Amino acid sequence: MTSLQPRSALAALQWQRTVTFLHDVLDNSEAAAQPLITGNAARLLAATVLTTFPNTAILDPTAPDRQDATSTTLRRAIAFIEQRLGDEFLPEARRVLATARHALEVGRLAAQGHAGEVRFGYAEDLGSRLIQLAVPRLGRRAPSARVQPQPMTTPEQLAALTDRRLDLGFGWTPELTGDLTALLVSREPLVVALAAEHPLAAAPAVDPVHLSHQPLLVVPREVNPYLHDRVISQLTARGVSVTVHQYVSNLDRMLPLVLAGSAIGVTVPSAAAANPTEGVVYRPFTEPSPHVDVSLIWRRDTTNPSVPLLVDVVRELRDTGAFLPPEPAG
């Protein structure tokens, strides 16, 4: 390379479009594990670099160049570009190169049958349905894969993923660092947990303003700061003057307080449906309902071949509606 300035504005635009396209392709774990796709991705990237930036390379193809749709080609392209541009190479391109190289490694391990243990963290009141539906499908695709569930708060999962002590997390509305990525599995509306004789239980839905100055049970901030802040901010935005009676991290701790009539709980339909309790009813909020997101989280650079397999299984299940919020009993 003789310069890092694109030859023209049109060349710069084409460069950006190519990088965006390759990023989308290589983010698809199934596609990125195919040598034919990664080989062509490498050649496209190399060709775009050479036509975008001034250089002294010979561009006429040779016979081997027409027959090199292999992982070796990608490695050659990566080595060539990194050698020519070094540490000054544009960050977007370096990220695409790293993703492609990582995809090759994951694909190689999967092809060799090294689909081993998946350390899987899940937040309380989450995990059961995902494990129930996804693990059998994963086993059919990768019989050697083993999922090891570990109950953890969402912040604990994020820390463990960052430190590589966890392969996959399943948590509430996470804040992600640059090393992590996520698949949105479901968006759950918040629901109100009430004692059956509570006056608000008579209505089919609860207007949030009726919770003003009522004793509420919400998730503690130390368990998940982002989730806590999101719940409180959405209620406040709907006109609620929030009064927290007690912080509770799961329904096991919430329900006795609701049954006693001493407080009102705020939870999600999946947790409510998994914990039907006589004497407790659940009511939705009037629209637009406050909501929270539930996501599968993993490292972008994971080399565990079972991770993209499990992510793909969960994505397929999500797209069929398997994780749509259920109707809570009561």
Secondary structure as UniProt FT lines:
FT   HELIX           9..26
FT   HELIX           29..32
FT   HELIX           35..52
FT   HELIX           64..67
FT   HELIX           71..85
FT   HELIX           86..88
FT   HELIX           91..111
FT   TURN            112..113
FT   STRAND          117..122
FT   TURN            124..125
FT   HELIX           128..141
FT   TURN            143..144
FT   STRAND          146..151
FT   HELIX           154..162
FT   TURN            163..164
FT   STRAND          168..172
FT   TURN            178..179
FT   STRAND          180..189
FT   STRAND          191..195
FT   TURN            196..197
FT   HELIX           199..202
FT   HELIX           208..211
FT   TURN            212..213
FT   STRAND          215..218
FT   TURN            221..223
FT   HELIX           225..237
FT   TURN            238..239
FT   STRAND          243..247
FT   HELIX           251..259
FT   TURN            260..261
FT   STRAND          264..267
FT   HELIX           269..274
FT   TURN            278..279
FT   STRAND          280..285
FT   STRAND          291..299
FT   TURN            300..301
FT   HELIX           306..319
FT   TURN            320..323
//
